[in-house]
Amino acid sequence: MPAITPTHRRELRAKAHHLHPVVIVGHHGLTAAVLHEIDVNLLAHELIKIRVFNEDREQREAMLERICTTLDAAAVQHIGRLLVLWRPAPLKPEAQPTATDARRRDRGAKSGTSRKANTMAKITPQARRPRSPLARTTARPAAPRAPSSKTRRPSVQAARRRRQGS
């Protein structure tokens, strides 16, 4: 089980505050399938919340200890029926270039497009948003202005012309 310092535990609790439970332990308890789901979610997210539907606090604490020892995770918090677990993500090995990567690289060089142009098309809309508040205000279109009391509506002007013309 990885050791957590009090400051690291506080940071993890703060991050977990906004999370929703991803695994729910029902009335069957901690089965092999539930342990597998917890393991999968720890691999994907590192920090997860688990909701336990059990009335007995001692059983929930025993369940938390069993999860931590089985999956080599650290208990961050136990509040009511919510358990917060953390396990550092395993280090990913350096990816070896494959034949398809080489073909993509060659295709980009032959067509005259640069790598930067190819990566720019993959940026999400959130990443394209302007960063500064000033840039956001200047990028917005001007709001339509309400007609002032001095300007007349076209229908009123046309009605007056009709009256004057007759």
N, C-alpha and C positions, 0 to 999 in steps of 0.2 A: 504494500500500500504506500503510495507516495506521501511524504510528510508535507503538511501545509503549515506555514507560519500564520500567526494571527492576522497579520496585515494582508496576506494573500487570501486567507479565508474571508476577510471583510470585503475585499474586492470581488471575490467570487459570489458572495451573498448579494452584493449590489448588482452584479450582472444577472444573477438568477431571478432577481425581483420581477423583471418584466417577462420572464419565460412562462409558458404554459406547460402543464404536465404532458409528457410525450408517451409515458407508459403508465398503465393503470393496473394495479394488482387487485384482483377481484376476490371472491369468496373461496376460490380454490387455492389461494395462497401463492407462494413463490414456486412456480413450476419451472421445468427446464425451458419451456417455450418463453416464459416471462423473462428468465435470465438471458436467453438468447436475444430477445428484443432490447433489453437494457444494454447488452453488449454492443449490438448494432447501433443503437442511438448514441452510446458513448463514443464509438468510433467516428460517427458522423458529426457530433456536436461538442464533444469534450465535457460540457456542462449541461446536465439535464435535471428535470424535476420528475418525480414519480409520485403518483397519488395512490395511497393504500387505503382500501376499504376494510379496515379492521378497527374494532373498538378498543382493543387492549394496547396500551402504550408499550408495555414490556415486549409484547410480540412484535410490534413495529420496530422497536430498537434491535431485537434479535434478528429481524428480517434485514435491517440496515447493515448490521455487522456481517451477516451471511453474504449479502450482495458485495460488500466491500472486500471481503476476503476471497470470494470466488472470482470476482472480475478484476481484482487489483485496482480498486478505485478508492477514492477518499470521500468520506462523508463531510459535506460542507455544512449542512443544516438539517434539522429535524423539527419542523413546526407543525403541530397537529397531525394531520394525515398526509402532509407533504414531506417528501425526502428529496434533498438536493445532493447530487453526486457529481464528482469531478474526476476525470482521468485524463492526463495529458495525451495528446494525439501522438501516435507512433510516428517516428521520422520516416518520411517517404524517400525511397532510394532514388538516386538520380536516374531519370528516364533515358534509356538508350535510344538514339535516333533509329527509326525504322525506314524501310524502303519507301513507304508512302510519304513520310516526311521529306525524303530526298526528292521524290517526284513533285511534291507541292512546291518545294523550294525552287526546283528547276523550272517548273511551269511559270512561277512568278517572275523569274529572271528572263524567260523567253518572251513573255507578253509585255514586258516593259514596265510592269507595275512594281512599285517598291514594297518592301515588307511593311513599312509604316502605313501605306495606303490600305493594305490588307487588314491590318489590325485596327485601323480607325473604323472600319465598317462594323466591327464586332463590339464596339463600345455600347453599353446600355444607355438608354435615355437618361437615367439618373446620373451617369458619369458625365454627360454632356451639359448638365445644368451649370450655369455660371456660379462661381464660388463667392464673389463678394456681393454684399447687399446693393452697392451702387450699380453693379452690372445688372442685377435683377431689375432694378427700377428703370434703367434706361432701355432694357430689352422689351418691356411691356408696351403694347400699343396704347395710344392715347385713348382715354375713355370718351365716349360720345358725349358732347355737351348738350345740356338741356337748352331749349330755345329761350332766349331772354324775353323780357316783356316788351322790348322795343321792336323786335322782329315779329312780323305777322305771318300767320299761316297762309299758304297759297289759296286755300279755299275761301278764306275771308277776303283776300285781295280780289279774287275772281268775282265774288258776289258784289263787291263794291263797284267793280268796273261794269258789271251788268246793269246795276242800278243807275249808274251815271250815263251809260250809253242809251238807255231807253227814255 
